[in-house]
Amino acid sequence: MNAPFIPPGSGHPADPATPDTPVAAAPADVRALADSAPTLGELVARQSVCRACPRLVAWREQVAVERRRAFAEEEYWGRPIPGWGDPEPRILIVGLAPAAHGGNRTGRIFTGDRSGDWLFASLHRTGLAAIPTSTHAADGQRLLGARVVASVRCAPPANKPTPAERAACLPWLARELGFVAGTVRSIVVLGGFGWQALWPALKDAGYALPAPRPAFGHGAEVALTAPDGAETLLLGCYHPSQQNTFTGRVTEPMLDAVFTRAREYAGLPG
């Protein structure tokens, strides 16, 4: 029988955890373990073993056992997907949740699915990724001055986490925002659901936010103030989902324009 997940500390190239990494078994544990994480490295390790949401745990592990036919011979990650990229980023990229046969399979966010194909190609064209593809955790990809995170760390059924699941996962994102706030000057949010999920985490992390909350839109820009008082630019970007790319709602030039704007505002070279 296929394994439901890759055990922590077993040598997977995406694995930041060890067998001794503490595991959140309930939402209250998430808050406690996120707030007490002493470093970004320890935080992402704790993210990667979380078991706080029973529905999400059951789904991600079911997918890892049943697998898609095209990936039947691959070992699925089957665990939450931690933040990944530069530990001191100038740009933070925020999505909603990993894909069942993408990040849930490979262990790295936006890796091994069609959305990731579009995203990393654009990041490469705009000078933010070392290579134009992201296919597996040992493919040599590196982010250049950027970091990618998800608001919800587990692949959800039908790509729709519940409000309770979003709330349970929020401390992981808020704490990660806090760790990188000192260097981040541009935040790019992929999709309207990611936009909605990010605002409570920004508040939790100590950002000064405008009221009322600005509406999401492709190319939308909102000036934020980071906890240290530095100005940070929040940008909206349509999600590079297959539905959006197939219909032309989002195109390569549209993605490139957002990431170019983020790069220039953050002061990164082209």
C-alpha positions as CSV (number, residue, x, y, z in Angstrom):
1,M,0.0,0.0,0.0
2,N,1.2,3.5,-0.8
3,A,2.4,5.6,2.2
4,P,0.2,8.5,3.2
5,F,3.1,10.8,3.8
6,I,6.9,11.0,3.8
7,P,8.1,10.9,7.5
8,P,10.0,13.9,8.8
9,G,13.7,13.5,8.8
10,S,13.8,10.8,6.1
11,G,15.9,12.8,3.7
12,H,13.4,14.3,1.3
13,P,15.0,17.4,-0.2
14,A,12.1,19.7,0.7
15,D,12.0,18.5,4.4
16,P,12.9,21.1,7.0
17,A,11.8,18.9,9.9
18,T,13.2,16.1,12.0
19,P,11.5,13.3,13.9
20,D,11.7,15.5,17.0
21,T,9.9,18.5,15.5
22,P,6.9,19.3,17.6
23,V,3.5,18.6,16.0
24,A,0.4,20.8,16.2
25,A,-2.6,18.5,16.9
26,A,-5.2,21.3,17.2
27,P,-5.6,25.0,16.3
28,A,-4.5,26.1,19.8
29,D,-1.3,24.2,19.2
30,V,-0.7,26.0,16.0
31,R,-0.8,29.4,17.8
32,A,1.5,28.2,20.6
33,L,4.0,26.5,18.3
34,A,4.1,29.4,15.8
35,D,4.5,32.1,18.4
36,S,7.3,30.1,20.2
37,A,9.3,29.3,17.1
38,P,12.7,30.8,17.7
39,T,13.8,31.0,14.1
40,L,12.3,31.0,10.6
41,G,13.9,27.6,10.0
42,E,12.2,26.1,13.1
43,L,8.9,27.7,12.1
44,V,8.9,26.1,8.6
45,A,9.8,22.8,10.2
46,R,6.8,23.0,12.5
47,Q,4.6,24.0,9.6
48,S,5.6,20.9,7.7
49,V,4.3,18.4,10.3
50,C,1.1,20.1,11.4
51,R,-2.0,17.9,11.9
52,A,-4.4,20.5,13.3
53,C,-7.2,20.2,10.8
54,P,-8.7,16.6,10.5
55,R,-10.4,17.1,7.2
56,L,-7.3,18.5,5.5
57,V,-5.1,15.8,7.0
58,A,-7.4,13.1,5.8
59,W,-7.6,14.5,2.3
60,R,-3.9,15.2,1.7
61,E,-3.1,11.7,2.9
62,Q,-5.9,10.1,0.8
63,V,-4.5,11.8,-2.3
64,A,-1.0,10.6,-1.4
65,V,-2.2,7.0,-1.1
66,E,-4.5,6.9,-4.1
67,R,-2.3,9.1,-6.4
68,R,-2.9,10.3,-9.9
69,R,-2.1,7.7,-12.6
70,A,0.6,9.9,-14.1
71,F,2.4,9.9,-10.8
72,A,1.6,6.4,-9.6
73,E,5.3,5.5,-9.2
74,E,6.2,8.7,-7.2
75,E,6.3,9.0,-3.5
76,Y,3.9,11.7,-2.4
77,W,4.9,14.3,0.2
78,G,1.5,14.2,1.8
79,R,2.2,16.8,4.5
80,P,1.7,20.6,4.9
81,I,3.8,22.7,2.5
82,P,6.2,25.1,4.3
83,G,7.3,28.5,3.1
84,W,10.1,28.4,0.7
85,G,12.7,30.7,-0.9
86,D,15.0,33.4,0.3
87,P,15.1,33.6,4.1
88,E,15.6,37.4,3.9
89,P,13.3,38.2,0.9
90,R,12.6,41.6,-0.6
91,I,9.4,40.2,-2.3
92,L,6.9,37.8,-0.7
93,I,4.5,35.9,-2.9
94,V,1.3,34.6,-1.2
95,G,-1.1,32.0,-2.6
96,L,-4.1,30.3,-1.0
97,A,-3.2,26.6,-0.7
98,P,-1.1,23.9,-2.4
99,A,-2.4,21.7,-5.2
100,A,-3.3,18.0,-4.4
101,H,-1.0,16.7,-7.1
102,G,1.4,19.6,-7.1
103,G,2.8,20.7,-3.8
104,N,1.2,17.9,-2.0
105,R,3.2,15.5,-4.2
106,T,6.5,17.3,-4.5
107,G,6.7,19.0,-1.1
108,R,7.3,22.5,-2.5
109,I,4.8,25.2,-3.1
110,F,3.7,25.8,-6.7
111,T,5.9,22.9,-7.8
112,G,4.8,20.2,-10.2
113,D,1.5,21.7,-11.4
114,R,0.4,23.9,-14.3
115,S,0.0,27.0,-12.1
116,G,3.6,26.6,-11.0
117,D,4.7,26.3,-14.6
118,W,3.2,29.8,-15.3
119,L,4.4,31.3,-12.0
120,F,8.0,30.2,-12.2
121,A,8.4,31.0,-15.9
122,S,7.3,34.5,-15.1
123,L,9.6,34.7,-12.0
124,H,12.5,33.7,-14.2
125,R,11.7,36.2,-16.9
126,T,11.6,39.0,-14.3
127,G,14.8,38.0,-12.6
128,L,13.3,36.4,-9.5
129,A,14.0,32.7,-10.1
130,A,17.2,30.9,-11.2
131,I,15.5,28.7,-13.8
132,P,12.1,28.8,-15.6
133,T,10.7,25.6,-14.3
134,S,9.8,24.1,-10.9
135,T,9.2,20.4,-11.2
136,H,10.5,18.7,-8.1
137,A,12.3,19.6,-4.8
138,A,15.7,18.7,-6.1
139,D,15.5,20.4,-9.5
140,G,18.0,23.2,-8.7
141,Q,15.4,25.9,-8.6
142,R,16.3,28.9,-6.4
143,L,14.3,32.1,-5.7
144,L,16.3,35.3,-6.0
145,G,15.3,37.8,-3.4
146,A,11.8,36.3,-3.2
147,R,9.9,33.8,-1.0
148,V,6.7,31.9,-1.6
149,V,4.1,31.0,1.0
150,A,0.5,29.8,1.2
151,S,-2.3,31.0,3.5
152,V,-3.4,27.4,4.1
153,R,-0.5,24.9,4.1
154,C,-2.4,21.7,3.2
155,A,-4.1,20.8,-0.1
156,P,-7.9,21.2,0.5
157,P,-10.7,19.2,-1.2
158,A,-11.9,21.0,-4.3
159,N,-9.2,23.6,-3.6
160,K,-11.5,25.2,-1.0
161,P,-10.4,25.4,2.6
162,T,-13.2,26.2,5.1
163,P,-13.1,29.5,7.1
164,A,-12.2,27.5,10.2
165,E,-9.3,25.9,8.4
166,R,-8.1,29.3,7.2
167,A,-8.3,30.6,10.7
168,A,-6.5,27.6,12.2
169,C,-3.6,28.0,9.7
170,L,-3.3,31.8,10.1
171,P,-0.7,31.8,12.9
172,W,1.8,30.0,10.7
173,L,1.5,32.7,8.1
174,A,1.4,35.6,10.6
175,R,4.6,34.4,12.3
176,E,6.3,33.9,8.9
177,L,5.3,37.4,7.9
178,G,6.8,38.7,11.2
179,F,10.1,36.9,10.5
180,V,10.6,38.4,7.0
181,A,8.9,41.8,7.6
182,G,12.2,43.5,8.1
183,T,13.4,42.9,4.5
184,V,10.1,42.5,2.5
185,R,9.1,45.6,0.6
186,S,6.7,44.1,-1.9
187,I,4.0,41.5,-1.3
188,V,2.3,39.9,-4.3
189,V,-1.0,38.1,-3.6
190,L,-2.2,35.5,-6.2
191,G,-6.0,35.4,-6.4
192,G,-8.9,36.9,-4.6
193,F,-9.2,34.1,-2.0
194,G,-5.5,34.5,-1.1
195,W,-6.1,38.3,-0.8
196,Q,-8.9,37.7,1.7
197,A,-6.9,35.3,3.7
198,L,-3.8,37.5,3.9
199,W,-5.4,40.5,5.6
200,P,-5.9,39.0,9.1
201,A,-2.4,37.6,9.0
202,L,-0.9,41.0,8.1
203,K,-2.8,42.5,11.1
204,D,-1.6,39.7,13.4
205,A,2.0,40.3,12.2
206,G,1.8,44.0,13.2
207,Y,1.3,45.7,9.8
208,A,-0.6,49.0,9.8
209,L,-3.5,48.5,7.4
210,P,-5.9,50.9,5.6
211,A,-9.6,50.9,6.3
212,P,-11.8,49.9,4.7
213,R,-10.0,46.9,3.2
214,P,-9.2,47.6,-0.5
215,A,-10.8,45.3,-3.1
216,F,-8.8,42.7,-4.9
217,G,-8.0,43.2,-8.6
218,H,-5.2,42.4,-11.0
219,G,-2.6,45.1,-10.6
220,A,-4.3,46.6,-7.5
221,E,-1.8,48.4,-5.3
222,V,-2.1,49.1,-1.6
223,A,0.5,51.0,0.6
224,L,1.2,49.2,3.8
225,T,3.4,50.1,6.8
226,A,5.5,47.2,8.1
227,P,6.0,46.7,11.9
228,D,9.3,48.5,11.7
229,G,7.7,51.5,10.0
230,A,9.0,50.8,6.5
231,E,6.7,51.3,3.5
232,T,5.6,48.0,1.8
233,L,3.6,47.7,-1.4
234,L,0.9,45.1,-1.6
235,L,0.0,44.0,-5.2
236,G,-2.9,41.9,-6.4
237,C,-2.3,39.4,-9.2
238,Y,-4.8,37.0,-10.9
239,H,-4.0,33.5,-10.0
240,P,-2.2,31.6,-12.8
241,S,-4.7,28.7,-12.6
242,Q,-5.5,26.6,-15.6
243,Q,-9.0,28.2,-15.8
244,N,-7.4,31.7,-15.9
245,T,-4.6,30.9,-18.3
246,F,-6.8,28.9,-20.7
247,T,-9.4,31.6,-21.0
248,G,-6.8,34.4,-21.3
249,R,-8.0,36.1,-18.1
250,V,-4.3,36.2,-17.2
251,T,-1.5,36.2,-19.7
252,E,2.3,36.1,-19.5
253,P,2.7,39.9,-20.0
254,M,0.1,40.4,-17.2
255,L,2.1,38.3,-14.8
256,D,5.4,39.8,-15.8
257,A,4.1,43.3,-15.3
258,V,3.1,42.6,-11.7
259,F,6.4,40.9,-10.8
260,T,8.4,43.6,-12.6
261,R,6.6,46.3,-10.5
262,A,7.2,44.3,-7.3
263,R,10.9,43.9,-8.2
264,E,11.4,47.5,-9.0
265,Y,9.6,48.8,-5.9
266,A,11.6,46.4,-3.7
267,G,14.8,47.7,-5.2
268,L,16.0,44.4,-6.7
269,P,18.1,44.6,-9.9
270,G,16.5,43.4,-13.1
